[in-house]
Amino acid sequence: MVTKIFYNSSLPRSGSTLIQNILAQNPLIHSTPTSGVFGLMDSARMYFSSQPEWKAQDEQEALKGFAGFLKGGLYGYYNAITDKPYVFEKSRAWGMEYEFLNAIEPEPKIICMIRDIRGIFASLEKKYRKNPLMDTQIANWGNLTGTTTDKRMIVWSNNPPIGPSLDRLYQVLIQGLHKHILFVKFEDLCSNPNSELKRIYDYIGLPFFQHDFDNIPQATHEDDKWHGIFGDHIIRPKVEPLREDFREVLGTNACRMIEEGYAWFFNDFGYKI
């Protein structure tokens, strides 16, 4: 029976699938692939907020009941598919929704994998270049958008997967929600995984489990054709130091654009420019 759900709300291309599969080595933890559970809960919230049947009831009683409905649905979903006591639920939306979760179950625990965002943009650019036979509709020669590496940085800054994720993270910082979230740098996980896993276990309040970082089975599965060319949820079985090649891939000008446009990220998370 599931007794506690934890949340993984990470930047794309930052090791969120890797950490899910590392955690899945613990026999007490069920790790999810990219989940649609938040969408179910958010749809219920929209219906609850708009329908006259709910508005006509005692507000405090209805809110209390709705919170119970959401918690019951959340735990009911995972109790139907696992008998493990702990779940790591993965969705990029959870960090921004800390207060929503807190109203359902106080003091939710959320981890957020982050990475030098120049490396994230470079990862997307490499995927783009590796798929020349696929029309991603990013490069438009009619209006000259997305036609160069520099211009693709602009497209990705304003579109999924990276644009909304960085906006959410920025708002998390503005609202001070970051103090409730454990941030894990992908670079640190790759160079010192044992230390970073100890930080995670301390944060979620579970006894430390010794993981095998040289042999990580793929426990989560996603059909990446539904995510397009930028979806890549197959992990490498071994954790190794990360080699960043963003300057080679993006070039000096694109790197400078990212550094200037996201100065807040470099300042708040201590990445060197």
Helices and strands as residue ranges (DSSP letters): E 4-8, H 16-23, E 29-34, H 37-50, H 52-55, H 59-79, E 86-90, H 98-104, E 110-114, H 117-129, H 149-157, H 162-175, G 177-180, E 181-185, H 186-191, H 193-204, G 224-226, H 246-261, H 263-269
